[in-house]
Amino acid sequence: MCGRFVGYRKLEELYQHFTIDHVKCESFENYNIAPAQKILVIAQQEGKNILDRFHWGLVPNWAKDKTIGTKLINARSETLSTKASFRNAFKRRRCLIPADGFYEWKTIKGIKQPYYFTLSNDKPFAFAGLWEIWTGENEAEFRSCTIITADATESVKLVHHRMPVILKLDYYDQWLDAKNLNVSGIQKILHDGIVTELSSWPVSSQVNSVKNNGPENIERILLT
């Protein structure tokens, strides 16, 4: 599962790391990104890589209303091609979700201790995601997204059994390519093109509240 993450890069840094053709939003620091917020997404639309903000919590185009999004903040990699909520987006609407790190919790002596996970080289990265367009009756187009998860690798499993899928830089273009409809090939990206080694450390329980949103959230603490 991925229920909280961090993104603090300025737009200039995102341009350096990702292939972005057009920007439709602003970039600002957020050290406690939570579901139902508008989050940065890079999605291919009309052949261009567009940076925009989508609602975190996927709303399939067949949904009766937007409330289903609260249940679809994550999508299991194992069932993307078969589950009705995700299979169409998996084939046609994949996206990158820029991030700098994410949080997971481990129960220690009856207390849930948060940990921060990030790349050891301190570079930004991208979660593999899916996006959708939903249009309700008499409503404007509503763009939403979900973060794909998989079984945790060795560097994460001591804290949590699941983790968000982080794509390697070399696979960004393949993942975004809306013309690539080869489901088995796309699924292979989620096996061959993922980052497995992450750095982590314990952080303050202040991250438990989304009201706490500053760089102190990701500072290492000593466990007693």
Backbone as JSON, one array per atom type, in Angstrom:
{
  "sequence": "MCGRFVGYRKLEELYQHFTIDHVKCESFENYNIAPAQKILVIAQQEGKNILDRFHWGLVPNWAKDKTIGTKLINARSETLSTKASFRNAFKRRRCLIPADGFYEWKTIKGIKQPYYFTLSNDKPFAFAGLWEIWTGENEAEFRSCTIITADATESVKLVHHRMPVILKLDYYDQWLDAKNLNVSGIQKILHDGIVTELSSWPVSSQVNSVKNNGPENIERILLT",
  "N": [[0.84, -1.2, 0.0], [0.36, 2.3, -0.59], [-0.04, 5.15, 1.07], [0.72, 7.67, 1.85], [2.89, 10.21, 0.71], [5.8, 12.08, -0.47], [6.68, 15.12, -2.07], [8.83, 17.5, -3.22], [10.21, 18.91, -5.16], [11.18, 21.64, -7.26], [9.72, 23.11, -10.22], [11.66, 23.47, -12.19], [13.56, 21.51, -11.59], [12.08, 19.2, -12.01], [11.7, 19.33, -14.75], [14.3, 18.77, -15.57], [14.61, 16.1, -14.92], [12.44, 14.61, -15.89], [10.7, 13.93, -18.99], [8.93, 16.45, -20.15], [6.46, 18.02, -21.92], [4.52, 19.96, -21.76], [3.1, 22.14, -19.33], [0.51, 22.29, -16.99], [0.02, 23.18, -14.47], [1.05, 24.33, -11.19], [4.07, 23.72, -9.31], [4.72, 22.74, -6.01], [6.1, 22.5, -2.68], [5.37, 19.59, -0.8], [5.16, 17.77, 1.97], [3.59, 15.83, 3.0], [1.68, 14.26, 1.44], [-1.56, 13.19, 0.77], [-4.29, 10.82, 0.21], [-7.04, 11.8, -1.94], [-6.17, 14.34, -2.34], [-5.04, 16.75, -4.8], [-2.63, 15.69, -6.99], [0.67, 15.74, -8.47], [0.99, 14.69, -11.82], [2.28, 13.02, -14.64], [1.09, 12.61, -17.75], [0.41, 11.15, -20.9], [-1.04, 12.86, -23.47], [-2.63, 13.33, -26.46], [-0.25, 12.79, -27.76], [1.64, 14.25, -26.34], [3.63, 14.81, -23.41], [2.16, 15.67, -20.57], [2.27, 17.69, -17.71], [0.31, 17.77, -14.92], [-2.25, 18.25, -12.4], [-3.97, 15.71, -10.81], [-6.8, 14.18, -9.23], [-6.14, 12.18, -6.41], [-7.08, 9.03, -6.29], [-8.66, 6.82, -8.01], [-11.26, 7.2, -10.36], [-13.2, 5.29, -12.2], [-14.38, 5.46, -15.64], [-16.91, 4.43, -15.85], [-18.13, 4.7, -13.43], [-20.76, 5.5, -11.1], [-20.66, 7.69, -9.43], [-18.23, 9.97, -7.93], [-17.31, 9.03, -5.51], [-16.25, 6.49, -5.36], [-13.58, 6.7, -5.72], [-12.24, 6.91, -3.27], [-11.71, 4.35, -2.51], [-9.9, 3.45, -4.3], [-7.17, 4.25, -4.27], [-4.84, 2.91, -4.58], [-3.52, 0.4, -6.81], [-3.27, -2.97, -7.32], [-0.51, -4.57, -8.71], [-0.66, -7.16, -9.61], [-3.22, -7.66, -10.56], [-3.96, -5.88, -12.52], [-4.6, -6.17, -15.25], [-6.95, -7.56, -15.26], [-8.87, -6.7, -13.39], [-11.85, -4.88, -13.28], [-11.9, -2.18, -12.57], [-9.42, -1.19, -13.28], [-8.36, -2.27, -15.71], [-8.84, -1.1, -18.26], [-7.61, 1.43, -18.08], [-5.03, 0.55, -17.55], [-4.26, -0.49, -19.97], [-4.48, 1.72, -21.69], [-4.14, 4.26, -20.44], [-1.7, 5.13, -18.83], [0.45, 6.53, -16.34], [3.01, 8.7, -14.94], [3.9, 9.41, -11.62], [5.37, 11.87, -10.07], [7.72, 11.92, -7.37], [9.46, 12.21, -4.19], [9.82, 10.63, -2.04], [8.33, 8.21, 0.23], [6.04, 7.21, 2.85], [5.85, 4.55, 5.25], [4.43, 2.4, 7.77], [5.4, 0.71, 10.76], [4.58, -1.57, 13.28], [5.75, -1.27, 16.47], [6.32, -2.45, 19.58], [3.6, -2.14, 20.11], [3.08, 0.33, 19.07], [2.59, 2.34, 16.22], [5.14, 3.0, 14.14], [6.35, 5.45, 11.98], [8.17, 5.26, 8.89], [10.48, 6.64, 6.56], [10.97, 6.37, 3.12], [13.26, 6.5, 0.41], [15.24, 7.29, -2.55], [18.68, 6.36, -2.62], [20.41, 8.08, -3.9], [19.34, 10.56, -3.75], [17.73, 11.61, -5.75], [14.82, 12.7, -7.61], [11.95, 10.59, -8.3], [9.64, 8.34, -9.97], [6.43, 7.08, -9.35], [4.73, 4.3, -10.75], [1.71, 4.77, -12.36], [-1.9, 4.92, -12.96], [-4.43, 6.55, -14.89], [-7.61, 8.24, -15.25], [-10.51, 9.57, -16.99], [-13.44, 10.95, -15.89], [-16.83, 11.68, -16.37], [-19.5, 13.09, -14.99], [-23.11, 13.46, -14.79], [-23.98, 16.5, -16.14], [-21.56, 17.55, -15.29], [-18.15, 18.76, -15.29], [-15.2, 17.42, -16.94], [-13.45, 15.06, -14.99], [-10.4, 14.35, -13.76], [-8.51, 11.69, -12.56], [-6.34, 9.55, -10.55], [-4.31, 6.63, -9.75], [-1.97, 4.86, -7.66], [0.26, 2.31, -8.45], [0.9, -0.77, -6.79], [3.07, -3.32, -5.38], [4.42, -6.52, -4.27], [6.57, -6.1, -1.5], [10.06, -5.32, -1.77], [13.31, -6.5, -0.62], [14.43, -4.3, 0.71], [12.3, -3.0, 1.81], [10.46, -4.72, 2.98], [10.8, -5.35, 5.72], [9.49, -3.4, 7.03], [6.98, -3.07, 5.76], [4.68, -5.13, 3.91], [3.9, -4.54, 1.35], [4.57, -2.27, -1.41], [4.89, 0.88, -3.18], [5.12, 0.87, -6.76], [8.07, 1.77, -8.22], [9.41, 3.21, -11.01], [12.21, 2.58, -13.16], [14.33, 5.01, -14.66], [14.9, 4.53, -17.4], [12.64, 3.31, -18.36], [10.54, 5.04, -18.47], [9.49, 6.27, -20.86], [8.45, 4.09, -22.31], [6.44, 3.27, -20.59], [4.7, 5.46, -20.54], [3.84, 5.63, -23.16], [1.09, 5.95, -25.03], [0.33, 4.64, -27.3], [1.21, 2.13, -27.06], [-0.22, -0.83, -26.72], [0.18, -3.35, -25.9], [-0.49, -5.6, -23.66], [0.86, -7.69, -22.26], [3.5, -6.95, -22.65], [3.54, -4.49, -21.37], [3.0, -5.31, -18.79], [5.36, -6.64, -18.31], [7.14, -4.57, -17.93], [6.61, -3.87, -15.32], [7.91, -5.8, -14.02], [10.57, -5.97, -14.93], [11.43, -3.33, -15.01], [11.64, -1.91, -12.56], [12.54, -0.12, -9.56], [14.34, -1.48, -6.91], [15.95, -1.19, -4.68], [15.99, 0.76, -1.84], [16.58, 3.51, 0.4], [16.01, 4.0, 3.91], [14.6, 5.37, 6.95], [13.62, 5.9, 10.4], [11.01, 8.25, 11.23], [9.47, 11.17, 12.71], [6.38, 10.8, 14.51], [4.71, 12.81, 13.87], [4.05, 12.89, 11.24], [1.78, 11.47, 11.04], [-0.42, 13.07, 11.03], [-1.95, 14.98, 8.55], [-1.9, 17.67, 8.79], [0.57, 18.41, 9.57], [3.15, 19.52, 7.77], [5.98, 19.82, 6.61], [9.59, 20.11, 6.02], [10.72, 18.92, 8.25], [9.34, 16.62, 8.63], [10.59, 14.52, 7.3], [12.96, 14.12, 8.56], [15.49, 12.17, 10.1], [14.99, 10.22, 13.04], [15.98, 9.05, 16.3], [15.34, 5.88, 17.58], [14.06, 4.86, 20.7]],
  "CA": [[0.0, 0.0, 0.0], [1.01, 3.6, -0.48], [-1.07, 6.07, 1.5], [1.29, 9.01, 2.07], [4.2, 10.37, 0.1], [6.44, 13.38, -0.39], [7.19, 15.7, -3.3], [9.25, 18.87, -2.89], [11.04, 19.49, -6.21], [10.66, 22.75, -8.04], [9.42, 22.77, -11.6], [12.91, 23.41, -12.96], [14.18, 20.2, -11.34], [11.25, 18.18, -12.66], [12.03, 19.41, -16.17], [15.61, 18.14, -15.78], [14.55, 14.66, -14.67], [11.37, 13.99, -16.66], [10.38, 14.51, -20.29], [7.67, 17.18, -20.0], [6.24, 18.89, -23.07], [3.63, 21.08, -21.43], [2.75, 22.2, -17.9], [-0.81, 22.87, -16.75], [-0.17, 23.42, -13.04], [2.21, 24.77, -10.45], [4.71, 22.73, -8.44], [5.05, 23.3, -4.7], [6.54, 21.51, -1.7], [4.36, 18.91, 0.01], [5.84, 16.71, 2.72], [2.6, 14.93, 3.58], [0.65, 14.11, 0.42], [-2.53, 12.2, 1.22], [-5.37, 10.54, -0.74], [-8.07, 12.81, -2.21], [-5.53, 15.59, -2.73], [-4.61, 16.87, -6.19], [-1.21, 15.38, -7.0], [1.34, 15.88, -9.76], [0.92, 13.53, -12.7], [2.71, 13.19, -16.03], [0.27, 11.73, -18.57], [0.5, 11.43, -22.33], [-2.31, 13.26, -24.08], [-2.43, 13.79, -27.84], [1.16, 12.63, -28.1], [2.48, 15.12, -25.53], [3.72, 14.5, -21.99], [1.58, 16.82, -19.87], [2.33, 17.72, -16.25], [-0.92, 18.36, -14.41], [-2.65, 17.72, -11.09], [-5.16, 14.88, -10.83], [-7.31, 13.71, -7.93], [-5.59, 10.89, -6.02], [-8.18, 8.11, -6.01], [-9.15, 6.62, -9.37], [-12.69, 7.11, -10.62], [-13.39, 4.73, -13.54], [-15.34, 6.22, -16.44], [-18.24, 3.84, -15.72], [-18.62, 4.87, -12.06], [-21.96, 6.31, -10.95], [-20.25, 8.96, -8.83], [-16.8, 10.08, -7.66], [-16.96, 8.51, -4.19], [-15.5, 5.24, -5.49], [-12.16, 7.02, -5.71], [-11.65, 6.73, -1.94], [-11.32, 2.95, -2.38], [-9.0, 3.09, -5.39], [-5.95, 5.05, -4.25], [-3.78, 2.0, -5.02], [-3.92, -0.68, -7.72], [-2.33, -4.08, -7.2], [0.1, -4.89, -10.01], [-1.0, -8.52, -9.98], [-4.57, -7.79, -11.12], [-4.25, -4.71, -13.34], [-5.16, -6.52, -16.56], [-8.19, -8.3, -15.11], [-9.84, -6.02, -12.54], [-12.63, -3.93, -14.07], [-11.59, -0.79, -12.2], [-8.11, -0.77, -13.76], [-7.84, -2.89, -16.92], [-8.86, -0.19, -19.4], [-6.56, 2.42, -17.86], [-3.74, -0.13, -17.65], [-3.94, -0.65, -21.39], [-4.52, 2.94, -22.49], [-3.9, 5.51, -19.73], [-0.7, 4.98, -17.78], [1.07, 7.82, -16.01], [4.08, 8.79, -13.95], [3.57, 10.26, -10.49], [6.65, 12.31, -9.5], [7.81, 11.9, -5.91], [10.8, 12.19, -3.6], [9.85, 9.59, -1.02], [7.02, 7.81, 0.74], [6.01, 6.74, 4.24], [5.17, 3.32, 5.65], [4.4, 2.28, 9.22], [5.68, -0.59, 11.35], [4.17, -1.62, 14.68], [6.85, -1.59, 17.39], [5.85, -2.4, 20.97], [2.22, -1.67, 20.13], [2.98, 1.69, 18.52], [2.9, 2.41, 14.79], [6.27, 3.88, 13.9], [6.51, 5.76, 10.56], [9.49, 5.25, 8.25], [10.55, 7.35, 5.29], [11.72, 5.65, 2.09], [13.66, 7.34, -0.7], [16.4, 6.79, -3.28], [19.95, 6.67, -1.95], [21.11, 9.16, -4.62], [18.6, 11.8, -3.48], [17.09, 12.13, -6.96], [13.38, 12.43, -7.68], [11.61, 9.37, -9.01], [8.22, 8.31, -10.37], [5.59, 5.91, -9.16], [3.9, 3.89, -11.88], [0.31, 5.05, -12.04], [-2.94, 4.88, -13.98], [-5.32, 7.7, -14.78], [-8.9, 8.12, -15.92], [-11.37, 10.74, -17.13], [-14.83, 10.65, -15.54], [-17.75, 12.8, -16.6], [-20.82, 12.85, -14.43], [-24.18, 14.22, -15.4], [-23.86, 17.96, -16.01], [-20.3, 17.9, -14.62], [-16.97, 18.87, -16.14], [-14.32, 16.26, -16.89], [-12.77, 14.88, -13.7], [-9.23, 13.51, -13.96], [-8.08, 11.06, -11.31], [-5.24, 8.61, -10.73], [-4.01, 5.67, -8.68], [-0.58, 4.41, -7.6], [0.38, 0.85, -8.53], [1.7, -1.38, -5.73], [3.53, -4.7, -5.59], [5.06, -7.09, -3.08], [7.75, -5.34, -1.08], [11.39, -5.88, -1.97], [14.04, -6.71, 0.62], [14.71, -3.04, 1.4], [11.07, -2.44, 2.36], [9.6, -5.72, 3.61], [10.89, -5.37, 7.18], [8.54, -2.41, 7.53], [5.65, -3.32, 5.2], [4.71, -6.23, 2.94], [3.63, -3.99, 0.03], [5.26, -1.01, -1.67], [4.54, 1.46, -4.48], [6.03, 0.53, -7.86], [8.9, 2.89, -8.67], [9.97, 2.84, -12.3], [13.54, 3.03, -13.55], [14.3, 6.1, -15.63], [14.93, 4.03, -18.78], [11.35, 2.75, -18.74], [9.5, 6.07, -18.43], [8.86, 6.48, -22.17], [7.64, 2.91, -22.63], [5.27, 3.25, -19.72], [3.8, 6.55, -20.9], [3.44, 5.53, -24.56], [-0.33, 5.61, -25.15], [0.15, 3.79, -28.47], [1.61, 0.78, -26.68], [-1.39, -1.52, -26.19], [0.6, -4.73, -25.65], [-0.67, -5.78, -22.22], [1.92, -8.53, -21.7], [4.72, -6.15, -22.65], [3.4, -3.47, -20.32], [3.14, -6.03, -17.53], [6.78, -6.97, -18.17], [7.8, -3.38, -17.37], [6.42, -3.9, -13.87], [8.81, -6.83, -13.5], [11.97, -5.68, -15.3], [11.79, -1.92, -14.98], [11.34, -1.28, -11.28], [13.59, 0.13, -8.56], [14.15, -2.41, -5.79], [16.76, -0.8, -3.52], [15.66, 2.06, -1.28], [17.08, 3.85, 1.73], [14.9, 4.34, 4.8], [14.9, 5.67, 8.34], [12.44, 6.28, 11.18], [10.72, 9.67, 11.32], [8.56, 11.54, 13.79], [4.97, 10.44, 14.37], [3.95, 13.98, 13.44], [3.55, 12.66, 9.88], [0.47, 10.81, 11.12], [-1.43, 14.09, 10.76], [-1.65, 15.73, 7.33], [-1.71, 19.08, 9.14], [2.02, 18.63, 9.7], [3.61, 19.46, 6.39], [7.23, 20.56, 6.48], [10.76, 19.26, 5.84], [11.02, 18.18, 9.47], [8.65, 15.33, 8.54], [11.45, 13.46, 6.76], [14.21, 14.07, 9.31], [15.72, 10.93, 10.83], [14.95, 10.26, 14.5], [16.54, 7.88, 16.99], [14.34, 5.12, 18.32], [14.49, 4.52, 22.05]],
  "C": [[0.87, 1.25, 0.0], [-0.08, 4.61, -0.16], [-0.59, 7.46, 1.8], [2.63, 9.08, 1.33], [4.64, 11.82, 0.1], [6.87, 13.84, -1.78], [7.56, 17.15, -3.05], [10.08, 19.55, -4.0], [10.35, 20.67, -6.89], [10.5, 22.32, -9.49], [10.68, 22.62, -12.44], [13.6, 22.06, -12.79], [13.39, 19.08, -11.99], [11.51, 18.16, -14.16], [13.34, 18.68, -16.47], [15.52, 16.62, -15.71], [13.53, 13.94, -15.55], [11.22, 14.67, -18.03], [8.99, 15.12, -20.21], [7.54, 18.15, -21.16], [5.41, 20.12, -22.74], [3.23, 20.98, -19.97], [1.42, 22.91, -17.73], [-1.04, 23.23, -15.28], [1.12, 23.97, -12.44], [2.79, 23.61, -9.64], [5.05, 23.4, -7.12], [5.39, 22.16, -3.74], [5.35, 20.92, -0.95], [5.03, 17.71, 0.67], [4.86, 15.74, 3.38], [1.42, 14.8, 2.62], [-0.26, 12.95, 0.79], [-3.59, 11.97, 0.14], [-6.41, 11.65, -0.77], [-7.49, 14.19, -2.48], [-5.28, 15.58, -4.24], [-3.1, 16.68, -6.22], [-0.64, 15.52, -8.41], [1.31, 14.57, -10.54], [1.49, 13.92, -14.06], [1.95, 12.15, -16.85], [0.41, 12.14, -20.04], [-0.89, 11.69, -22.89], [-2.03, 13.89, -25.43], [-0.95, 13.81, -28.2], [2.13, 13.49, -27.31], [2.48, 14.67, -24.07], [3.31, 15.74, -21.2], [1.73, 16.66, -18.36], [1.1, 18.46, -15.74], [-1.16, 17.82, -13.01], [-3.97, 16.98, -11.23], [-5.55, 14.51, -9.4], [-6.71, 12.34, -7.62], [-6.71, 10.0, -5.49], [-8.93, 7.91, -7.31], [-10.67, 6.48, -9.42], [-12.86, 6.57, -12.04], [-14.47, 5.48, -14.32], [-16.76, 5.67, -16.34], [-18.87, 4.06, -14.34], [-19.85, 5.78, -12.02], [-21.64, 7.67, -10.33], [-18.78, 8.87, -8.43], [-16.37, 9.43, -6.35], [-16.15, 7.22, -4.25], [-14.0, 5.48, -5.41], [-11.49, 6.8, -4.36], [-11.15, 5.3, -1.73], [-10.24, 2.55, -3.39], [-7.77, 4.01, -5.44], [-4.74, 4.23, -4.71], [-4.37, 0.94, -5.94], [-2.87, -1.77, -7.65], [-1.81, -4.48, -8.58], [-0.33, -6.25, -10.52], [-2.33, -8.64, -10.71], [-4.94, -6.63, -12.05], [-4.96, -5.06, -14.64], [-6.51, -7.22, -16.48], [-9.26, -7.56, -14.3], [-10.53, -4.9, -13.32], [-12.26, -2.48, -13.8], [-10.33, -0.28, -12.89], [-7.74, -1.22, -15.17], [-7.84, -1.96, -18.13], [-7.77, 0.87, -19.28], [-5.17, 1.8, -18.0], [-3.31, -0.27, -19.1], [-3.74, 0.68, -22.1], [-4.11, 4.23, -21.78], [-2.98, 5.29, -18.53], [-0.03, 6.33, -17.54], [2.24, 7.64, -15.07], [3.63, 9.75, -12.86], [4.87, 10.66, -9.8], [6.62, 12.33, -7.97], [9.27, 11.97, -5.47], [10.93, 11.12, -2.54], [8.44, 9.22, -0.62], [7.16, 7.28, 2.15], [5.34, 5.36, 4.33], [5.31, 3.2, 7.16], [4.66, 0.85, 9.66], [5.29, -0.55, 12.83], [5.32, -2.11, 15.54], [6.35, -1.38, 18.82], [4.45, -1.77, 21.05], [2.01, -0.29, 19.55], [3.37, 1.66, 17.05], [3.96, 3.47, 14.54], [6.39, 4.17, 12.4], [7.97, 5.72, 10.12], [9.39, 6.0, 6.92], [11.45, 6.57, 4.33], [12.03, 6.58, 0.93], [14.81, 6.69, -1.45], [17.68, 7.2, -2.57], [20.69, 7.81, -2.62], [20.41, 10.51, -4.5], [17.99, 12.42, -4.74], [15.58, 11.9, -6.9], [13.12, 11.16, -8.46], [10.14, 9.42, -9.4], [7.58, 7.0, -9.99], [4.93, 5.57, -10.5], [2.44, 4.1, -11.5], [-0.61, 4.85, -13.23], [-3.82, 6.1, -13.81], [-6.58, 7.48, -15.6], [-9.56, 9.49, -16.05], [-12.8, 10.3, -16.85], [-15.68, 11.88, -15.79], [-19.12, 12.43, -16.06], [-21.86, 13.69, -15.13], [-24.05, 15.7, -15.09], [-22.6, 18.39, -15.27], [-19.17, 17.97, -15.64], [-16.14, 17.6, -16.02], [-13.53, 16.24, -15.59], [-11.64, 13.89, -13.91], [-8.72, 12.99, -12.63], [-7.0, 10.03, -11.6], [-5.11, 7.67, -9.55], [-2.54, 5.28, -8.77], [-0.55, 2.89, -7.58], [1.29, 0.35, -7.4], [2.05, -2.82, -6.08], [4.06, -5.24, -4.27], [6.33, -6.32, -2.76], [9.04, -6.08, -1.4], [12.1, -5.96, -0.62], [14.25, -5.42, 1.41], [13.48, -2.42, 2.04], [10.33, -3.43, 3.26], [9.71, -5.82, 5.13], [9.94, -4.37, 7.82], [7.12, -2.7, 7.05], [5.75, -4.35, 4.09], [4.4, -5.78, 1.51], [4.4, -2.68, -0.14], [4.77, -0.44, -3.0], [5.56, 1.05, -5.53], [6.74, 1.79, -8.31], [9.61, 2.46, -9.95], [11.39, 3.36, -12.48], [13.41, 4.08, -14.65], [14.2, 5.62, -17.08], [13.58, 3.51, -19.26], [10.23, 3.79, -18.76], [8.75, 6.18, -19.76], [7.96, 5.31, -22.56], [6.34, 2.9, -21.84], [4.24, 4.3, -20.15], [3.19, 6.38, -22.29], [2.0, 5.04, -24.71], [-0.61, 4.72, -26.35], [0.54, 2.34, -28.19], [0.46, 0.08, -25.99], [-1.11, -2.99, -25.89], [0.59, -5.0, -24.14], [0.45, -6.61, -21.61], [3.24, -7.77, -21.65], [4.7, -5.09, -21.57], [3.59, -4.12, -18.96], [4.61, -6.36, -17.26], [7.58, -5.79, -17.6], [7.73, -3.41, -15.85], [7.25, -5.0, -13.21], [10.27, -6.43, -13.71], [12.39, -4.24, -15.02], [11.55, -1.2, -13.68], [12.58, -1.13, -10.39], [13.31, -0.76, -7.36], [14.89, -1.99, -4.52], [16.43, 0.62, -3.08], [16.35, 2.26, 0.05], [15.89, 4.23, 2.61], [15.41, 4.66, 6.2], [13.62, 6.05, 9.08], [12.27, 7.79, 11.24], [9.69, 9.91, 12.41], [7.12, 11.14, 13.47], [4.11, 11.64, 13.98], [3.42, 13.8, 12.01], [2.19, 11.98, 9.88], [-0.67, 11.79, 10.83], [-1.03, 14.88, 9.52], [-1.49, 17.22, 7.6], [-0.24, 19.42, 9.29], [2.66, 18.42, 8.34], [4.83, 20.35, 6.2], [8.4, 19.62, 6.36], [11.16, 18.47, 7.08], [10.35, 16.8, 9.46], [9.59, 14.2, 8.11], [12.81, 13.39, 7.46], [14.31, 12.77, 10.1], [15.62, 11.16, 12.35], [15.61, 9.0, 15.04], [15.44, 7.19, 17.76], [14.88, 4.73, 19.68], [14.02, 3.13, 22.43]]
}
